[in-house]
Amino acid sequence: MKKMSLSQRGAAAVEFGLTLSFYLLLLLGIIEFARFLYIYNSAVEATRAGARTAVVSTMNSPDILQEMRLILEDLTADQIAITYLPLNCVTDCAYVQIALNGYSVTPIFWPHDPIVLPPFTTTLPAESLGNNN
């Protein structure tokens, strides 16, 4: 067996360190991207849940925000827009539209500004809107 020369000592440790740092960066990037996709999907589902609640409750009911907060806990009322269509209807609204605007995701693994999700909109036909006519 040949002995390693003194100039090659520690080469394996340096290679391991360089390789490990690359793979850890890749792993953390995959985790952050998966987290972003999960929050994106949750925002879509919260918008749908809010629309489903809005079509069976009274106009501008607080239950809509409460239902959406079951999915996105840090959601605020100013990020939600509820529109009853046609515009300016009072009792005979044909559709309910829920929009989620300005919801942001803060990255965990790198120090950047929050990423603002695109606006989400769900429109459903109104059922009773809580009116028993």
CORSUL-V740272 format. One line per field, one symbol per residue. phi: phi as a letter, one per 30 degrees, with the letter a starting at -180 (. if undefined). psi: psi as a letter, one per 30 degrees, with the letter a starting at -180 (. if undefined). A space follows every 50 residues. Layout:
BEGIN
phi = ???
psi = ???
END
This chain:
BEGIN
phi = .cdddddcdidddddddddddddddddddddddddddddedddddddddd dddddccddhddddddddddccdcdcdddcbcbccdeidcbcddbbbcbc bidbccdccbdbdecddddcbbbbddcchiccc
psi = kkkklffgkgeeeeeeeeeeeeeeeeeeeeeeeeeeeeeeeeeeeeeeee eeeefgllkhkffeeeeeffejegklfffkkkkkklkgleehkelkkkkj kgklkkkefkillkjkllkkkkklkkdfggki.
END
